[in-house]
Amino acid sequence: MTATTDHLFLRACRRQPVERTPVWMMRQAGRYLPSYREVRSRSSFLEMCRTPALACEVTLQPIDQLGFDAAILFSDILITLPAMGLEVAFPEAGPKIQAPVRTAAGIDALVVPDPEQEVGYVMEAVRQIRRALQNRVPLIGFAGAPFTMATYAVEGGGSKDYPHTKALLFGDPASAHRLLDKLARTCAVYLEAQVAAGAQAVQIFDSWAGILSPRDFREYALRHTKTVISMLRASPTFRDGGVPIIYFVNGCAPYLADYADSGADVLGVDWRIDIGTVRRGVGDKVALQGNLDPGVLYASPEEIRARVFEVLRQAGPVGHIFNLGHGVTPATNPEHVRAMVAAVHEYRHDGK
Amino acid sequence: MTATTDHLFLRACRRQPVERTPVWMMRQAGRYLPSYREVRSRSSFLEMCRTPALACEVTLQPIDQLGFDAAILFSDILITLPAMGLEVAFPEAGPKIQAPVRTAAGIDALVVPDPEQEVGYVMEAVRQIRRALQNRVPLIGFAGAPFTMATYAVEGGGSKDYPHTKALLFGDPASAHRLLDKLARTCAVYLEAQVAAGAQAVQIFDSWAGILSPRDFREYALRHTKTVISMLRASPTFRDGGVPIIYFVNGCAPYLADYADSGADVLGVDWRIDIGTVRRGVGDKVALQGNLDPGVLYASPEEIRARVFEVLRQAGPVGHIFNLGHGVTPATNPEHVRAMVAAVHEYRHDGK
């Protein structure tokens, strides 16, 4: 237990002193790694998510190969949707919900699933990963935030303009809130189950909250994420484990004041805003995670190093977890990721 | 000439007093209008762009039917690419550049076209539209900003992560700047030709500049838009006509201080930030245009009215042109657009 709470990553989440800034990377267990593509060539994406041994294998690959300071469960934010009543397919072009939910009746028919019963393979993967990691680095669990889950449930997949989602939000706000509330309760019990199985931190991904105006962000995204966080804070599993909660809004620049007020311990910061600006905007009560443009990994190792140093300098020594500002892209050269990790590990805040 | 400069829209662009706030809408000549779909059912999108009578017909439809205070040329930002050396197709799924440019040699082979020679049908459309409008409302011309044009030229179409664009920017910045400079010069001569043909204001669309970090926005987007604006300001056609320049960055929230410094007369504001926040951020030296979430047009006419009033209240009486924060979506009910226009025309800033 002491070893666990002493992990660099967990200390940074709690804004405790660290000898250097920890680093992990969104989608670090992913297609940019040849060893991941090798596993993927033998199994479908869904099989990988549903087979704990495979999920465990790919979760550990970036830890073993690239030396990140935290592991993140290999899974998908949509993995809980079938158990709620929405079948999902994962073709190459992106996830597809076969019968998206767009009516009050459809929303009322959705259920809040029992995670161990319905997606127990995720918790089994968490247990296997914890054993395999042997406490080298902590394991982060995750789930989709209510609003982002709603965009998939309603739109049926990714979208450019989110017409069905916005038609629901603005045309029938009461039904929208009922849907978001079910997604919030699902998110909370699911994250609680992951922590009970051994996850040492959790990240709530709000990948699409950035399509909202500030008032709608407060009403349709933040409000329901706050419900999730309140439910987690009320859970002994969370409270007693001191499990940090990370909230990541992709495109957070317009919402800084509200974002700081989410109740999360750590705020994920995308690359479109300077992390120094976010620090000044949200104050010192939360830790920050981010925020190198994933596209910078296409640059030379020298340029990567300079850009990594710039992020570290802006973020400062306390309460910062280095990460990309969004997921690593499949076309990224793993050697360039290695250069990024090396630069974070090299940097020292005391004038280097 | 006096009648022209007295248009509400042009006065608002110049921050002169207006009796009420003018309104137009991005993509107002578009698929949400049955009369547009009727024309489109007989001609391809490209035929419509290349046939002045058809471009004129659909440009006037929203003026005649919905009472907007400005017309905007029906065309496409990519219309100049073939003349530069990049063939474009416009299938339903979105534009496709057949052979995207990704090498220094490819960039060097591109030419800055003579607009009247190569895309003279656009200028002919401008002339026909001006005649047909009979000075009822002013006509806005437009072009794609250098950075946004570069994303299409390099990526070959729309993208999620823009891997090729970022590989060029970060892997070969010198070539990226050569490409952006050619696109800037093309943009400037093209807008100058539109103004010479009769356009009374111009908008530079930077739809994808919002994918950049603040430093890269300055270096790869703003810097080259400033070149365009400097070239236009140096042109007697612009100077003597007092033609306002509108710069629209979709996702402008992270860049406010730099955005204000673009040299444009009017800044377009997307819906993800409160327009009051933008006003406080950029000060009083520029006019603002925006910024209702296009998705709000799915709400009831009562809710639309309330949201329109909120934007007008935040933006204030001076130097504001009401618009959506992005293009109207095809699924929008024209009656809801009518409710929006009516609400703008109804509102009075002196306590209503």
Interface residues (C-beta under 8 A of the other chain):
Chain A: G158 K160 D161 Y162 P163 T165 K166 A167 L169 F170 G171 G210 I211 L212 S213 P214 R215 D216 G251 A253 P254 W271 R272 I273 D274 T277 D293 P294 G295 V296 Y298 A299 S300 E303 G325 T329 A331
Chain B: G158 K160 D161 Y162 P163 T165 K166 A167 L169 F170 G171 G210 I211 L212 S213 P214 R215 D216 G251 A253 P254 W271 R272 I273 D274 T277 D293 P294 G295 V296 Y298 A299 S300 E303 G325 T329 A331
